[in-house]
Each structure stands twice: as C-alpha cells, then as structure tokens.
Amino acid sequence: MPRTTVNTQVYNDAVPMEFTRALLVQARAHDKDVAAILRAARFPFDPLRQSPQTVFVSREQYSRLCVELVRALGDESGGVMPDVRTPVGTTRLILLSMLGSPDLGSAIRRAIEFNASCRVRRDASVTNRLVVDTGGKEATLSYLHSDDAPELQHNVLCNLAMWMRFCGWLIGQQIDLSSADCAGPEPEFTAGLRHFFHCPVTYRQPVNLVRFSARHLEAPLLRDEAQLHEFLKLAPYHIIIEPQTSTVSVTHRIREILGDDFREELPSFEALTGLLNMSARTLRRRLEKEGTSYQRIKDNARRDTAITLLSRRGLTVSEVAERVGFSDPSAFHRSFKKWTGLSPGSYR
C-alpha cells in the first residue's frame, strides 16, 4: 500500500528570521555597518530594528546577506573561527582543487593540504586530519588549534559539520554523522549545535572531530566546475540551513518512499526491493556503498521527524512518539537518546 507523505520539513526553502538576525549580530559584534550590508544584499528591512510581517526570508535573500557579511569582514568563515581568517575567494579555490580528485577521501586530503598552505594564522599549531580506523568502517575528520579559547571550540565543530555537508553534495550522498567530539565545554546555548548535529556530541575532548562511515570516502565525485558555480550561488543556504537533497542516491529514494508519517507500518526489506525494482542483493550492495543500511535509514527518518515535531508547540512527547511510530513512550525515549545523546525532553 502506498504510504502518505506528510511534509514536516522545517524550512521548506525558506529561512527562519532568527538565522538572519544571527548574521547581523555577528556583523555588529565586529563593528561593521549593518545598514550598508543590508543595502548591498538588497534586503528590504532591518531585522534588528523592525518587526517584519513574515518570520521567514527566502534562501536567496539569506545567501546574499551571507555573501555581503563575508565581504564586509574580509573573512569567509564569517568571523566565527577563533584561529583563522579566511580571505575572500579562498573557499572557492579549495573547492575547485577538490573537483579533480578520484574519490571523496582524496578530495578531503587535498582540501586539508590546500587549507594548511593558504590560510593566514596566528601560528602553525593547527591539527587537521582525516583518519580511517583499522577496520575500515569509520572515518573521523578533526580540527584543533591549541591556543583556541575553549568557549569557541563549538564554532569549530559546527564548521566541520558544514564541510561534511559540502562533501555530501560532491558525491551525491547524505553523509550522516554518527557522533562528534568538541574540544571545549558545552555552550550555554546549544541550539546551533543541535541544528548541525542530530547525533551524540561529547564535550571537553582532545580535539574537535566528526565520525561517519568510511565507505563515503570511496565514493566518486559527481560534480563538475559548472555545477559548482551554480551551487555557490546558494551555498550559504545549503551549507548552513538545509543541505541540498541528492536525487541520485538510493538512500534518497528510500527516504521518499518512507515519507514522514510513521503511524503506518513501514515497508519490509522485501517489499522495498519491489518498490525500487531491485534484487535484495543489489539493494544491499548499493546501501553498503553509501555507508548505510535500511535499518539506519528508517532510524534516521524517525529521528529527523521527531526533531521537527519536538520543535513545535502543542505536541506532547507522547504524541510525538506516536507520530513517529512508537506505541510505547519509554521505547521512544530510549531510541531518541541513542540517536541524539539526549532525551526528548532535554532536546526540547
């Protein structure tokens, strides 16, 4: 029986006003002319001074504002990386250097080498590494500057998450982070971290790092320079707000089949092979190549929908549990904590 898809996507190609205000607060913190940045971005009002009739802006407006903030600061990190200033144009050159790589692992290593050679730093005490475990199942990407202020390390960790989103675009696959480490203490406000990390985050660790399936490193790059040029027009939106959905991966096709309403029974693996017109062997091989499994896709789909529903007012945790397919609220609590490292109540 076909499943009903209920769209619970938070942004739906629009950006909540809070993200726009955060950009302007950053500009003001660096003593930049906010009014001039808004004019350059062709923004119709000042979100810091006026109460607009809408609580969203378009992805184009948000992306233009990001570009103008970068120009004003002369720093493509937006002033959030504590150890580095990234001159305007550097990121594009790093991305171009990645395009000629045979696979994602080679591309990341090339970006690390490029990054180490062209950024303007206070000193050279920087650790930036890509490591694959001895079993070849898990990869970690890490970054640490030994002199960074501990309270700013979570910004570095979020920057790593943004790079992984770009890497996912390069290979046409969603790269799910299994866990992350932060070299600093847990910040007072964790909404930014929760936006980028739907997985457990451990604080006060030796380095900032993200963990993901090593199978993604074997994936060939699917993008060319012309596609990169188009992507960069809306890159701030797709990297910071909502990753660009891949339509070429089998993971994406399965997520479309599952939809967002989990009150009905999900298709069995055997039924899924029929819906995808694939043999069981082919489907397992394709999923393994994308560093995932059917069970993990189902878990991630439930997790993402639960996170969206928990952000809404008016729904109890028990109601959220029911909507994502759990008849027993305690089972939902256990699963949600396994997925995110937090209980549903703490996450909310």
C-alpha positions in Angstrom: 0.0 0.0 0.0 1.5 3.4 -0.9 2.5 5.5 2.1 1.2 9.0 2.7 3.9 11.7 2.8 3.3 14.5 5.2 5.8 17.3 4.8 7.4 18.1 8.1 10.4 19.9 6.7 11.1 23.0 8.9 12.4 25.4 6.3 10.7 24.4 3.0 13.2 26.6 1.0 12.7 29.5 3.5 14.9 30.6 6.3 13.7 31.4 9.8 14.3 35.1 10.8 16.5 34.0 13.7 19.2 32.9 11.3 19.2 36.3 9.5 19.4 38.1 12.8 22.3 36.0 13.9 24.3 37.2 10.8 23.6 40.8 11.6 24.5 40.4 15.3 27.8 38.9 14.0 28.3 42.0 11.8 27.6 44.3 14.7 29.9 42.4 17.0 32.7 43.2 14.5 31.7 46.9 14.3 30.5 46.7 10.7 28.0 48.9 9.1 24.8 46.8 9.3 22.8 49.2 7.2 25.4 49.1 4.4 25.4 45.3 4.5 21.6 45.2 4.2 21.6 47.7 1.3 24.3 45.7 -0.6 22.3 42.5 0.0 19.1 44.3 -1.4 17.4 43.5 1.9 14.0 45.2 2.3 14.2 45.9 6.0 16.4 45.7 9.1 15.5 42.6 11.1 17.3 44.0 14.2 15.2 47.2 14.2 11.9 46.3 12.6 9.3 43.6 13.2 8.6 42.2 9.8 5.2 40.7 8.8 6.8 37.4 8.0 9.1 35.3 10.2 10.9 33.9 7.2 13.2 35.2 4.4 13.9 33.5 1.1 17.0 31.3 0.6 18.2 33.8 -2.0 17.9 36.7 0.5 19.8 34.8 3.2 22.5 33.7 0.8 23.1 37.3 -0.4 23.3 38.5 3.2 25.9 35.9 4.0 28.0 37.0 0.9 27.8 40.6 2.0 28.8 39.8 5.6 31.8 37.9 4.3 32.8 40.8 2.1 32.5 43.3 5.0 34.5 41.1 7.3 37.1 40.0 4.7 36.7 36.6 6.2 34.9 33.6 4.6 34.5 31.9 8.0 32.2 34.8 8.9 34.4 35.7 11.9 33.4 32.5 13.9 36.7 30.6 13.6 38.8 31.6 16.5 42.3 30.9 15.0 42.0 31.9 11.4 41.0 34.5 8.9 40.0 33.0 5.5 40.5 35.6 2.7 37.6 36.1 0.3 37.9 33.6 -2.6 39.9 31.0 -0.7 37.0 28.6 -0.2 36.2 28.6 -3.9 39.8 27.7 -4.8 39.8 24.9 -2.2 36.6 23.5 -3.7 38.0 23.7 -7.2 41.1 21.8 -6.0 38.8 19.0 -4.7 36.9 18.5 -8.0 39.7 16.7 -9.8 40.1 14.0 -7.1 39.2 10.4 -7.9 37.1 9.9 -4.7 36.0 11.8 -1.6 38.9 10.6 0.5 41.4 12.0 -1.9 39.4 15.2 -2.2 39.3 15.8 1.6 43.0 15.2 1.9 43.7 17.6 -0.9 41.5 20.2 0.8 43.4 19.7 4.1 46.7 20.2 2.3 45.4 23.3 0.5 43.9 24.7 3.7 47.2 24.3 5.6 49.1 26.2 2.9 46.9 29.2 2.2 45.2 30.4 5.4 46.6 33.3 7.5 47.0 32.0 11.0 48.5 33.4 14.2 50.8 30.4 14.4 51.3 26.9 13.0 50.0 24.9 15.9 47.0 23.5 14.0 45.9 19.9 13.7 43.6 19.0 10.8 43.4 15.3 10.0 41.4 12.6 8.2 41.7 9.2 9.8 40.2 5.8 9.0 40.0 3.2 11.7 41.9 -0.1 11.3 38.7 -2.0 10.4 38.0 0.5 7.6 34.4 1.1 8.9 34.6 4.5 10.4 36.3 7.7 9.4 37.0 10.8 11.5 37.7 14.4 10.4 39.3 16.5 13.1 40.4 20.1 13.6 42.1 21.7 16.6 44.1 24.9 17.3 45.9 24.5 20.6 45.5 28.2 21.5 41.8 28.5 20.8 39.6 29.8 23.5 37.7 26.8 24.9 34.4 28.6 24.8 34.7 28.9 21.0 35.5 25.4 20.1 31.9 24.6 19.3 32.1 27.0 16.4 35.0 24.9 15.0 32.9 21.8 15.4 30.0 23.4 13.5 32.4 24.4 10.7 33.4 20.7 10.4 29.7 19.8 10.0 29.3 22.4 7.2 32.3 20.9 5.4 30.7 17.4 5.6 27.5 18.8 4.1 29.5 20.1 1.1 31.2 16.7 0.8 27.8 15.0 0.7 26.9 17.3 -2.2 30.1 16.4 -4.0 29.3 12.7 -4.0 25.5 12.9 -4.2 25.1 11.2 -0.9 23.8 12.3 2.5 26.6 11.8 5.0 25.1 11.0 8.4 27.4 11.8 11.3 27.3 9.0 13.8 28.9 11.1 16.7 31.0 14.1 17.3 33.6 15.4 19.9 34.0 19.0 21.0 37.3 20.3 22.4 35.5 22.8 24.6 32.8 22.8 27.2 29.1 22.5 26.3 28.0 26.1 25.4 25.2 27.7 27.4 23.0 27.8 24.2 23.1 24.6 22.2 20.5 25.3 19.5 23.3 25.9 16.9 25.0 22.6 17.7 21.6 20.8 17.6 20.9 22.3 14.2 24.1 20.7 12.7 24.3 17.5 14.9 21.4 15.0 15.1 23.9 12.7 16.9 25.5 12.4 20.3 28.1 15.2 21.0 30.8 14.7 23.7 32.4 17.8 25.2 35.9 18.6 26.7 37.6 16.1 24.3 41.2 16.4 23.0 40.1 17.5 19.5 37.0 18.6 17.6 36.0 15.7 15.3 33.1 14.2 13.4 32.6 10.5 12.8 31.0 9.0 9.7 31.0 5.8 7.6 34.4 5.3 5.8 32.5 3.9 2.8 31.7 7.5 1.8 35.4 8.1 1.2 35.4 5.6 -1.6 32.6 7.4 -3.5 33.5 9.1 -6.7 32.9 12.8 -7.1 29.8 13.5 -9.3 30.1 17.3 -9.7 32.0 19.5 -12.2 33.0 23.1 -12.3 29.8 24.3 -13.9 27.7 22.6 -11.2 30.0 24.1 -8.5 29.4 27.6 -10.0 25.6 27.1 -9.7 25.9 25.6 -6.2 27.9 28.5 -4.9 25.0 30.9 -5.6 23.0 29.4 -2.8 25.8 27.7 -0.9 25.2 29.6 2.4 21.6 28.3 2.4 22.5 24.7 1.5 25.6 24.5 3.8 24.2 26.3 6.8 20.4 25.9 6.7 19.3 22.9 4.6 21.6 20.5 2.7 20.8 20.2 -0.9 18.9 16.9 -1.3 20.6 14.3 -3.5 18.3 12.7 -6.1 20.8 10.2 -7.3 21.3 8.1 -4.2 19.3 5.0 -3.3 19.1 6.5 0.3 17.2 9.5 -1.1 14.8 7.2 -3.0 14.1 5.2 0.2 13.5 8.3 2.3 10.9 9.5 -0.3 9.2 6.1 -0.1 9.1 6.2 3.7 7.8 9.8 3.8 7.2 11.5 7.2 4.2 9.7 8.6 5.3 6.6 10.6 2.0 5.7 12.2 1.6 3.1 9.5 3.8 0.1 9.3 7.0 0.7 7.3 7.7 -1.5 4.2 9.7 -4.6 4.8 13.0 -5.0 3.1 11.5 -7.5 0.7 8.7 -5.0 -0.1 11.2 -2.3 -0.6 13.1 -4.2 -3.2 9.9 -4.4 -5.2 9.2 -0.7 -4.9 12.8 0.1 -6.1 12.7 -2.6 -8.7 16.0 -4.1 -7.4 17.1 -7.5 -6.2 17.8 -7.9 -2.5 21.5 -8.4 -3.3 21.7 -5.3 -5.4 19.9 -3.2 -2.8 22.2 -4.4 0.0 25.3 -3.6 -2.1 24.0 -0.1 -3.0 23.3 0.7 0.6 26.6 -0.6 1.8 28.3 1.5 -0.9 26.5 4.6 0.5 27.7 3.7 4.0 24.2 2.9 5.4 21.6 0.2 5.8 17.8 0.1 5.6 17.5 0.0 9.4 19.7 3.1 9.7 17.7 4.9 7.1 14.5 4.1 9.0 16.0 5.2 12.3 17.3 8.5 10.8 13.9 9.2 9.2 12.1 8.7 12.5 14.8 10.8 14.3 14.6 13.7 11.9 10.8 13.8 12.0 10.9 13.6 15.8 13.3 16.5 16.0 11.0 18.6 13.7 7.9 17.7 15.8 9.6 18.4 19.1 10.3 21.9 17.9 6.6 22.6 17.6 4.5 23.8 20.4 1.3 22.0 21.4 2.6 18.4 21.0 3.5 16.3 24.0 6.4 14.0 23.9 4.0 11.0 23.9 2.2 12.5 20.9 5.5 12.9 19.1 6.4 9.3 20.0 3.1 8.1 18.4 3.6 10.1 15.3 7.0 8.5 14.6 5.7 5.0 15.2 6.3 4.3 18.8 3.3 2.9 20.8 5.4 2.8 24.0 6.8 6.3 25.0 9.6 4.7 27.0 10.9 2.9 23.9 10.8 6.3 22.1 12.8 7.9 24.9 15.5 5.1 24.7 15.7 5.3 20.9 15.8 9.1 20.8 18.6 9.2 23.4 20.5 6.6 21.4 20.1 8.7 18.2 20.9 12.1 19.6 22.5 11.6 23.0 19.7 13.5 24.7 16.2 12.6 26.0 13.3 14.1 24.1 12.5 16.4 27.0 16.1 17.7 27.2 16.3 18.2 23.5 13.1 20.3 23.5 
